[in-house]
Amino acid sequence: MSSQQKALVLPKKQGSFELSSRSIPSPGAGQLLVKIQSAALNPVDYKIKDAGIFVTQYPAVLGADIAGIVEEVGEGVENFGKGDRVLAHGKFSNDFAAFQQYTLTDASFTAKIPASESFDSAATVPLGLDTAVVGLYGDQLGAGITRPWTKSTDADESKTPIVILGGSSSVGSYTIQLARLSGFYPIITTASPSNEELVKGYGATHFFDRNLSGKQLLAAISEVTDGPVKLVYDAISLPETQSVAWELLADNGTLVLTLAASVKENEGRGRRVIQTFAGPHAAQNEELCSSSWAMVEKWLSDGTIKPNNYEILPNGLEGIIGGLERMKLGQVSGTKLVAHPQETQ
Ligand SMILES: NC(=O)c1ccc[n+]([C@@H]2O[C@H](COP(=O)([O-])OP(=O)(O)OC[C@H]3O[C@@H](n4cnc5c(N)ncnc54)[C@H](OP(=O)(O)O)[C@@H]3O)[C@@H](O)[C@H]2O)c1
């Protein structure tokens, strides 16, 4: 194996991506070296490039969604071996990022890919699923719902309604699937009409057009459930979806956001707003995400979690540049874009 690899690098803050060469790192204790077969794109990648957020050291390698083959196992790692097919959640650190040919991963946030899934489908899972996990079950960065995979009693949330705005987004799709696992009912979501079947396939029980106003949606939801809507997960979290979410949320309810809040919490109705943050490596998320990552192989093989639809980008790592532009323009619907780093020329 050569000691060098190809990587898509952002040379400076708010710069332009370029193809570059960097050395292949060695795994430390608790880590794996993974040869990346599939890397999925996320909105945060173009936001880092355009707004210069999150990343502090340049040149920077981006990308959080990793699927590939274990090349080397670090000290103390017992549950993975060379040749395993795995998916993993990367982080904002060059040796742990997806847009290159080899990366390190933390074994705690890595899972084996069952035979039923491809590298491409597996790469659609990590960031979207972690955002759903933390937003629903996180004590500090989420709604603090009881995790359904560790308790012995029936799901707490049975007959409790949940509204998930943006069910065809990656985050929305995994939130629907976990809401089903938690026993929420009804599971109400919004998307474009062309994605109605997609979101119902994830487990939404009721679909509404994303273009309805808050008032129209409130009226439609009152036909579906008498129960107060105490939990809204706004996977999109633009000011317009937040104001719809706020209109739907009952007294003492919780609104989970994926972006910064534009609604005001302090209005005497006991409602709270939580901006989630999906990084499993964050201290607040480590224990929760270690526990959910231990379930990922099983969830994928028994169909509890269905990966997103995907589209493969041409030209290896270079294809990511155009893919991020399309995402930024809102031209990607109900689909994850996936690159093949090994096909880089
Ligand atoms: N806080 C965190 O840690 C964290 C983690 C992950 C993501 N995020 C953020 O969460 C957001 C979603 O990320 P993602 O990866 O899930 O996005 P994505 O899959 O790229 O989102 C695309 C989808 O958004 C839907 N959409 C756009 N505007 C909508 C609206 N007004 N109402 C309903 N659906 C709408 C589209 O639905 P249709 O095509 O059906 O119309 C499309 O399918 C992004 O802003 C991202 O940066 C934050």
The ligand as a Tripos MOL2 file, in Angstrom:
@<TRIPOS>MOLECULE
LIG
   48    52     1     0     0
SMALL
NO_CHARGES

@<TRIPOS>ATOM
      1 N1        -27.4640   20.1910   13.9700 N.am      1 LIG1
      2 C1        -26.8700   19.1710   13.3880 C.2       1 LIG1
      3 O1        -26.0470   18.4710   13.9790 O.2       1 LIG1
      4 C2        -27.2580   18.8190   11.9830 C.ar      1 LIG1
      5 C3        -26.9630   17.5360   11.4940 C.ar      1 LIG1
      6 C4        -27.3960   17.2070   10.2070 C.ar      1 LIG1
      7 C5        -28.0560   18.1520    9.4260 C.ar      1 LIG1
      8 N2        -28.2710   19.4000    9.9280 N.ar      1 LIG1
      9 C6        -28.9970   20.3900    9.1240 C.3       1 LIG1
     10 O2        -30.3020   19.8720    8.9650 O.3       1 LIG1
     11 C7        -30.8310   20.2530    7.7020 C.3       1 LIG1
     12 C8        -31.2910   19.0000    6.9750 C.3       1 LIG1
     13 O3        -30.1730   18.2030    6.6420 O.3       1 LIG1
     14 P1        -30.3540   16.9220    5.7120 P.3       1 LIG1
     15 O4        -29.0230   16.3340    5.4830 O.co2     1 LIG1
     16 O5        -31.4210   16.0740    6.2640 O.co2     1 LIG1
     17 O6        -30.8560   17.6420    4.3730 O.3       1 LIG1
     18 P2        -31.2060   17.0520    2.9360 P.3       1 LIG1
     19 O7        -31.5120   15.5950    3.0050 O.co2     1 LIG1
     20 O8        -30.1620   17.4850    1.9800 O.co2     1 LIG1
     21 O9        -32.5380   17.9020    2.6340 O.3       1 LIG1
     22 C9        -33.1610   17.8280    1.3840 C.3       1 LIG1
     23 C10       -34.6390   17.6990    1.6380 C.3       1 LIG1
     24 O10       -35.1150   18.8560    2.3250 O.3       1 LIG1
     25 C11       -36.4920   18.9180    2.0990 C.3       1 LIG1
     26 N3        -37.0120   20.2780    2.3370 N.ar      1 LIG1
     27 C12       -36.4430   21.4490    1.9700 C.ar      1 LIG1
     28 N4        -37.2160   22.4820    2.3730 N.ar      1 LIG1
     29 C13       -38.3020   21.9450    2.9960 C.ar      1 LIG1
     30 C14       -39.4570   22.4980    3.6250 C.ar      1 LIG1
     31 N5        -39.6720   23.8240    3.6510 N.pl3     1 LIG1
     32 N6        -40.3450   21.6510    4.1910 N.ar      1 LIG1
     33 C15       -40.1560   20.3150    4.1540 C.ar      1 LIG1
     34 N7        -39.0850   19.7270    3.5500 N.ar      1 LIG1
     35 C16       -38.1710   20.5340    2.9840 C.ar      1 LIG1
     36 C17       -36.6620   18.5060    0.6460 C.3       1 LIG1
     37 O11       -37.9210   17.8910    0.5980 O.3       1 LIG1
     38 P3        -38.8170   17.7230   -0.7350 P.3       1 LIG1
     39 O12       -37.8630   17.4620   -1.8530 O.co2     1 LIG1
     40 O13       -39.7060   16.5510   -0.3910 O.co2     1 LIG1
     41 O14       -39.5550   19.0070   -0.8940 O.co2     1 LIG1
     42 C18       -35.4740   17.5510    0.4010 C.3       1 LIG1
     43 O15       -35.8710   16.1890    0.2640 O.3       1 LIG1
     44 C19       -29.6930   21.0230    6.9900 C.3       1 LIG1
     45 O16       -29.8700   22.3960    7.1960 O.3       1 LIG1
     46 C20       -28.4600   20.5600    7.7250 C.3       1 LIG1
     47 O17       -27.3940   21.4830    7.6500 O.3       1 LIG1
     48 C21       -27.8940   19.7560   11.1870 C.ar      1 LIG1
@<TRIPOS>BOND
     1     1     2 1
     2     2     3 2
     3     2     4 1
     4     4     5 ar
     5     4    48 ar
     6     5     6 ar
     7     6     7 ar
     8     7     8 ar
     9     8     9 1
    10     8    48 ar
    11     9    10 1
    12     9    46 1
    13    10    11 1
    14    11    12 1
    15    11    44 1
    16    12    13 1
    17    13    14 1
    18    14    15 2
    19    14    16 1
    20    14    17 1
    21    17    18 1
    22    18    19 2
    23    18    20 1
    24    18    21 1
    25    21    22 1
    26    22    23 1
    27    23    24 1
    28    23    42 1
    29    24    25 1
    30    25    26 1
    31    25    36 1
    32    26    27 ar
    33    26    35 ar
    34    27    28 ar
    35    28    29 ar
    36    29    30 ar
    37    29    35 ar
    38    30    31 1
    39    30    32 ar
    40    32    33 ar
    41    33    34 ar
    42    34    35 ar
    43    36    37 1
    44    36    42 1
    45    37    38 1
    46    38    39 2
    47    38    40 1
    48    38    41 1
    49    42    43 1
    50    44    45 1
    51    44    46 1
    52    46    47 1
@<TRIPOS>SUBSTRUCTURE
     1 LIG1         1 GROUP 0 **** ****
